Amino acid sequence: GMVKKVAKPRKAKQLASGTASSADGSSWYTRWALACLTVSVGAAGVYSYLAASPSAPPTATAAAAAVGEAARAGAERSKPARTEAERRLQLQQGRLHGADDEAPRCEDERGGDCKRRASAEACGADGALARDCCKTCFTVACKDTVRECQAWAQSGECYKNPEAMKAQCCYSCSRDPFDRCSQDPMQRPDVAEGDIEKIFSRAVEEYPQYSPVVHSRDPWVVSFSNLLTDEECDGIIEAVGGKRGEYIKPSTTAKSTRDPKTGRMVLTDVPDQIRTSHNAWCQHAGCFNHPTHERIIARIMSIVNLPQNNAEHMQLLKYGPGEYYRLHHDWIQEQQQALCGPRVFTFFLYLSDVEEGGGTHFPYINVTVHPKRGSAVWWPH
């Protein structure tokens, strides 16, 4: 999935209206990076599916232990209900990070005498004890009993074969009870191993009105010749960049650093010579509620067959003459264990015509997709 933007457009034939730029030979794009999991229902849990398949997992005939489930249930607390409009706005603004935000805290109740009462047998037999002494029960009772548990969990066996895995691989199939933003290996990701072929094949078959062209099937690279109208191209530039281009800034790349207070890896936007374009993100009310933005999101997500909450904010890109984005992956390694999961697709929209340059090049498969106003290209990570 390595890609680079060969962006040396000259003398753009047509520029979208409503921007701060004049006819200076610029080209416009939107990068629509899709996050892997359904934020709205908390279907978090993507592990690395790149590892070689482990030996055969246990069959589903084993009895399930109660400890892991009770520990995961933990100290569940009721949360105030949100209206759909409130949830949508909070998701768009980045203030809602999961279906019901985070996992319940796994703690021991004060005065519960958990150290004395909690043993592996007692926690497994008594659901109330497992909830009241969640932390101690998880520590003493939630164990992996076979060496292959971690490899099985990474290949998705926790959700494919839940009964046997809960019985034999409690630790590997449990959320980290001390990290409320950890993934749940028992939840199937919305894009799991083996899904990519089905997703692309379905889109090519079911959306002939957008004139799909398959450039490669291994890996998949698909373009759509007429996804957007001219009015929609103009609307996206206005929605994301602002009516006067006020949200457009020099592009950055994500750099991972460790937060000294929490120990978590966080991504920070930093300038980088690998990328010399300008961009804007749909992170303001004028974009969230823009009718063109809403319509195009719905269209894209219907093609990729995922809920709208799986998508990151739309990003607008502007490449002037001689500007570029060098060879890179859109995949972000540090997101593999994030609650949202890693990016799985990029859906790239071309919003202007150019006379020369401006292509998106995939060097390892020798494919270049050239810009055409209203077209798009889509690829997996």
PENOR-V169744 format. One record per pair of residues at least 12 apart in sequence whose C-alpha atoms are under 7 Angstrom apart, sorted by the first residue. I is the first residue (numbers start at 1). GAP is how many residues later the second one is. D is the distance in Angstrom with one decimal. If there is no record, write none. Layout:
# PENOR-V169744
{{I,GAP,D} {I,GAP,D}}
This chain:
# PENOR-V169744
{{1,328,6.5} {1,379,6.8} {1,380,5.6} {2,325,6.5} {2,326,5.6} {2,327,5.1} {2,360,6.0} {3,324,5.5} {3,325,5.6} {3,326,6.4} {3,357,6.9} {3,358,5.6} {3,359,4.6} {3,360,6.8} {4,321,5.7} {4,322,5.0} {4,323,4.3} {4,324,6.1} {4,356,5.9} {4,357,5.3} {4,358,6.6} {5,319,5.7} {5,320,4.8} {5,321,6.3} {5,353,6.9} {5,354,6.1} {5,355,4.6} {5,356,6.2} {6,318,5.8} {6,319,7.0} {6,351,6.5} {6,352,5.4} {6,353,5.2} {6,354,5.9} {6,355,6.6} {7,312,6.3} {7,315,6.4} {7,316,5.6} {7,317,4.8} {7,350,5.7} {7,351,3.9} {7,352,6.2} {8,313,4.8} {8,314,4.3} {8,315,5.9} {8,316,7.0} {8,349,4.9} {8,350,5.5} {9,16,6.3} {9,17,6.5} {9,18,6.5} {9,311,6.7} {9,312,5.1} {9,345,5.8} {9,346,6.9} {9,347,5.3} {9,348,4.7} {9,349,5.1} {10,15,4.8} {10,311,5.8} {10,344,6.3} {10,345,6.0} {10,346,5.7} {11,13,6.6} {11,14,4.0} {11,343,6.5} {11,344,6.4} {12,13,4.4} {12,14,6.1} {12,15,6.7} {12,341,5.9} {12,342,4.4} {12,343,6.2} {13,340,5.8} {13,341,5.8} {13,342,6.8} {14,338,6.1} {14,339,5.9} {15,337,6.0} {16,218,5.1} {17,217,6.1} {18,220,5.8} {18,225,5.1} {18,226,6.0} {19,219,6.8} {19,224,6.0} {19,225,5.0} {19,226,4.7} {20,224,5.1} {20,225,4.8} {25,295,6.3} {25,296,6.2} {26,292,6.6} {26,293,5.6} {26,294,4.3} {26,295,6.3} {27,291,5.7} {27,292,5.2} {27,293,6.4} {27,325,5.6} {27,326,7.0} {27,327,6.7} {28,289,5.7} {28,290,4.6} {28,291,6.5} {28,322,6.4} {28,323,5.1} {28,324,5.5} {29,287,5.9} {29,288,5.0} {29,289,6.4} {29,319,7.0} {29,320,5.4} {29,321,4.6} {29,322,5.2} {30,284,6.9} {30,285,5.5} {30,286,4.4} {30,287,5.6} {30,318,5.7} {30,319,5.0} {30,320,6.7} {31,283,6.5} {31,284,5.2} {31,285,6.3} {31,315,6.8} {31,316,6.2} {31,317,4.7} {31,318,6.6} {32,282,5.2} {32,283,6.2} {32,314,5.6} {32,315,4.8} {32,316,5.8} {33,278,6.7} {33,279,5.9} {33,310,6.8} {33,312,6.1} {33,313,4.4} {33,314,6.3} {34,276,6.2} {34,277,4.5} {34,278,5.7} {34,309,5.6} {34,310,6.2} {34,311,5.2} {34,312,6.0} {35,275,5.2} {35,276,5.3} {35,277,6.0} {35,305,6.7} {35,306,6.7} {35,307,6.0} {35,308,4.3} {35,309,6.2} {36,154,6.6} {36,155,6.1} {36,274,6.2} {36,304,6.6} {36,305,5.4} {36,306,5.7} {36,307,5.3} {36,308,5.5} {37,152,5.7} {37,153,5.3} {37,273,5.6} {37,303,5.5} {37,304,5.9} {38,152,6.5} {38,269,6.7} {38,271,6.0} {38,272,5.0} {39,58,6.7} {39,59,4.8} {39,60,5.6} {39,270,5.7} {39,271,6.1} {39,301,6.4} {40,58,5.9} {40,59,4.1} {40,269,6.1} {41,57,6.9} {41,58,4.2} {42,56,5.1} {42,57,4.4} {42,58,7.0} {43,144,5.6} {43,145,6.6} {43,146,5.9} {44,139,5.2} {44,140,5.9} {44,143,6.4} {44,145,6.3} {44,295,5.4} {44,296,6.0} {44,297,6.6} {45,138,4.4} {45,139,5.0} {45,140,5.1} {45,142,6.1} {45,143,6.9} {45,144,6.0} {45,294,6.8} {45,296,6.6} {46,143,6.1} {46,290,6.5} {46,291,6.9} {46,295,5.5} {47,107,5.2} {47,289,6.4} {47,290,6.8} {48,106,6.0} {48,288,7.0} {49,105,6.5} {49,106,5.8} {49,144,6.5} {53,102,6.9} {54,97,6.0} {54,98,6.4} {57,95,6.5} {58,106,6.3} {59,105,6.2} {60,101,5.9} {60,103,5.7} {60,104,4.7} {61,103,6.3} {62,101,6.7} {62,102,4.9} {62,105,6.6} {63,100,6.7} {63,101,6.5} {63,104,6.0} {64,99,5.1} {64,100,6.2} {64,102,5.5} {64,103,4.3} {65,59,6.4} {65,101,6.1} {65,102,4.7} {66,58,5.0} {67,56,6.0} {67,57,4.8} {67,63,6.7} {67,74,6.6} {67,75,6.3} {68,74,5.9} {68,98,6.8} {68,102,5.5} {68,106,6.3} {70,57,6.1} {70,60,5.6} {70,61,6.0} {71,59,6.2} {71,60,6.4} {71,63,5.3} {71,67,5.9} {72,102,6.7} {72,103,6.7} {72,105,6.9} {74,30,6.4} {74,31,6.6} {74,32,5.0} {74,57,5.0} {74,60,5.6} {75,29,5.9} {75,30,6.0} {75,31,5.9} {75,56,6.0} {76,28,5.2} {77,27,6.9} {93,190,6.4} {102,78,5.4} {102,79,5.7} {103,77,4.8} {103,78,6.7} {104,76,6.7} {105,72,6.9} {105,75,6.5} {106,28,5.3} {106,29,5.5} {106,71,5.3} {106,72,6.4} {107,26,6.7} {107,27,5.4} {107,28,4.9} {108,24,5.8} {108,25,4.3} {108,26,5.6} {108,27,5.6} {108,28,6.9} {109,23,5.5} {109,24,6.3} {114,19,5.5} {114,22,6.5} {115,21,6.8} {118,18,6.7} {118,19,6.0} {119,18,6.9} {119,21,6.4} {119,22,6.9} {120,17,6.9} {120,20,5.8} {120,21,4.2} {123,14,5.8} {123,18,6.9} {142,28,5.2} {142,29,5.3} {143,26,6.6} {143,27,5.5} {143,28,5.0} {144,24,5.9} {144,25,4.3} {144,26,5.7} {144,27,5.5} {144,28,6.7} {145,23,5.3} {145,24,6.2} {146,22,6.7} {149,20,5.4} {149,23,6.2} {150,22,5.5} {153,19,6.1} {153,20,6.3} {153,32,6.9} {158,15,5.6} {158,27,5.9} {158,28,5.1} {159,26,6.8} {159,27,4.6} {159,28,5.8} {159,29,5.8} {173,12,5.3} {173,13,6.2} {181,158,5.8} {182,156,6.9} {182,157,5.8} {183,154,6.8} {183,156,5.3} {199,105,6.5} {203,100,5.5} {203,101,6.7} {210,14,5.5} {210,15,6.1} {210,16,5.1} {210,17,5.2} {211,13,5.4} {211,14,5.4} {211,15,6.5} {212,12,4.4} {212,13,6.5} {220,159,5.9} {220,160,6.7} {221,157,5.9} {221,158,4.8} {222,155,5.7} {222,156,5.3} {222,157,6.6} {223,153,5.4} {223,154,4.0} {223,155,6.1} {224,151,5.5} {224,152,5.1} {224,153,6.3} {225,150,4.6} {225,151,6.7} {226,148,5.5} {226,149,5.0} {227,147,5.7} {227,148,5.4} {227,149,6.6} {228,146,4.3} {228,147,6.5} {229,145,5.8} {230,144,6.6} {232,60,6.2} {233,118,5.2} {233,141,6.4} {235,57,5.6} {236,56,6.3} {236,57,6.1} {239,47,6.4} {239,48,4.5} {239,51,6.0} {239,54,6.6} {240,40,6.3} {240,41,6.1} {240,42,5.0} {240,47,5.4} {240,76,6.3} {241,39,5.6} {241,75,6.7} {247,33,5.5} {248,30,6.3} {248,31,5.2} {248,32,4.6} {249,29,5.4} {249,30,5.4} {249,31,6.2} {250,27,6.3} {250,28,4.2} {250,29,6.1} {251,20,6.9} {251,24,6.7} {251,25,6.5} {251,26,5.5} {251,27,4.7} {251,28,5.3} {252,17,5.6} {252,18,5.1} {252,19,4.5} {252,20,6.0} {253,16,5.4} {253,17,5.5} {253,18,6.3} {253,19,6.2} {254,13,5.7} {254,14,5.4} {254,15,4.7} {254,16,6.3} {255,12,5.4} {255,13,5.2} {255,14,6.2} {255,15,6.6} {256,12,6.3} {274,51,5.8} {274,52,5.2} {275,49,5.9} {275,50,4.3} {275,51,6.4} {276,47,5.4} {276,48,5.6} {276,49,6.5} {277,40,6.8} {277,41,5.8} {277,42,4.9} {277,46,5.8} {277,47,6.3} {278,39,5.8} {278,40,5.1} {278,41,6.6} {279,36,6.8} {279,37,5.2} {279,38,4.4} {279,39,6.1} {280,35,5.7} {280,36,5.1} {280,37,6.8} {281,32,6.4} {281,33,5.9} {281,34,4.5} {281,35,6.3} {282,31,5.4} {282,32,5.3} {282,33,6.2} {283,30,6.8} {331,12,5.8} {331,50,5.9} {343,38,7.0} {344,36,5.5} {344,37,5.0} {345,34,5.7} {345,35,4.3} {345,36,5.8} {346,32,5.8} {346,33,5.7} {346,34,6.5} {347,30,6.0} {347,31,4.5} {347,32,6.8} {348,28,5.4} {348,29,5.2} {348,30,6.1} {349,26,6.0} {349,27,4.3} {349,28,6.6} {350,21,5.7} {350,22,6.0} {350,23,5.3} {350,24,5.8} {350,25,5.5} {350,26,5.8} {351,22,4.7} {351,23,5.7} {352,20,6.5} {352,21,4.4} {353,18,6.4} {353,19,5.2} {353,20,5.1} {358,12,6.6} {358,13,6.2} {359,12,5.9}}
